[in-house]
Amino acid sequence: MNPAKVKQLVKQTRTIPGWFSGDAAMLFAWIDEIQKKNNIQGDSFEIGCHHGKSAVLLGSLLDPSREKLSVCDLFGMQEGNVSRSGNGDLDAFNQNMQPVKTSGVSINVFQKNSAELTATEIGRTYRIFHVDGGHNPDEALVDLTLAAECTIDSGIIILDDPFRAEWPGVTEALIRFLDQHPDFQAIMTGFNKLLLSRTQWSDMYVNAFEAKSQRESYGFGYPWRVKEMPFHNYALRVFYVPDYLQKKSVGNLARYVYNKSEWLQKTRQKNPKIGMVKPSQAGSSGS
Ligand SMILES: C[S@@+](CC[C@H](N)C(=O)[O-])C[C@H]1O[C@@H](n2cnc3c(N)ncnc32)[C@H](O)[C@@H]1O
């Protein structure tokens, strides 16, 4: 999906309660674009949909003539939500998904504990599999294991809350999953998500993430940075905004304007002494 359409969709779904940022929506759309450019077709699955905020975006990425969306949530059976992550509501979900259904995308709903899902039941046809259900270690691990079984070779598993202090169980599940699945690799993290792909497909995605023009078109140019950090045997691409650039200050406003203006950059290239940034402020490795 192109970035302009994502922005429009994020605006339209602003009032749906949930935990899905505009940046995460851009990332999902970017993954979709990479897959489409490489002729990768398939369905999408989401474990943990709450009121449908991320499911609307997932459904909107699909080609209704050959791809479908499937979701699983406890919805009204919240006594099974042992980690207390979210609070699914089937009526709200159905109402919020109406525009996706109207566009012709078929939606299968599994109202149950995701630990009871099987690959035979849901099929092995998914190009995007979003894991955002129970956040305890065993819950997230069982969901990741199912995702690995059901994702097509070139597909992507997206894990929510991978490194959040409030949800250490998800990080434990991630590490246990990677220990048990050497055919998978963590390729990128940012916007509270982490992407897993099979190792033989990782370059296709990573090359796209490293292309500056693509990053900028999906809104991840300045002030975003990308660094490679070793994680579980591979280089993980980390998207982040350094702390000092997150502060509201006149200096940061000036940096923002400068980085968004080609004219200012060209002028400074001709006369490098204009508006010199102190080396301590220009840091490239700070977090
Ligand atoms: C964090 S919310 C999902 C947020 C959602 N993706 C969004 O965009 O806002 C987690 C959801 O997982 C559901 N859930 C929790 N444990 C579950 C389990 N074991 N099986 C299925 N769903 C579960 C909850 O009902 C809740 O709706």
The ligand as a Gaussian input file, in Angstrom:
#p B3LYP/6-31G(d) Opt

LIG

0 1
 C       -3.011000      -5.825000      22.929000
 S       -4.569000      -6.376000      22.432000
 C       -4.462000      -6.365000      20.685000
 C       -4.368000      -4.980000      20.111000
 C       -4.781000      -4.868000      18.670000
 N       -3.943000      -5.625000      17.772000
 C       -4.880000      -3.409000      18.234000
 O       -4.565000      -3.101000      17.098000
 O       -5.269000      -2.536000      18.991000
 C       -4.499000      -8.082000      22.830000
 C       -5.742000      -8.874000      22.440000
 O       -5.424000     -10.254000      22.607000
 C       -6.553000     -10.933000      23.127000
 N       -6.024000     -12.114000      23.849000
 C       -5.340000     -12.149000      25.015000
 N       -4.977000     -13.405000      25.315000
 C       -5.435000     -14.190000      24.303000
 C       -5.390000     -15.586000      24.030000
 N       -4.774000     -16.450000      24.853000
 N       -5.980000     -16.047000      22.897000
 C       -6.597000     -15.192000      22.033000
 N       -6.672000     -13.861000      22.248000
 C       -6.106000     -13.360000      23.357000
 C       -7.266000      -9.904000      24.013000
 O       -8.636000     -10.189000      24.110000
 C       -6.985000      -8.593000      23.265000
 O       -8.043000      -8.260000      22.416000

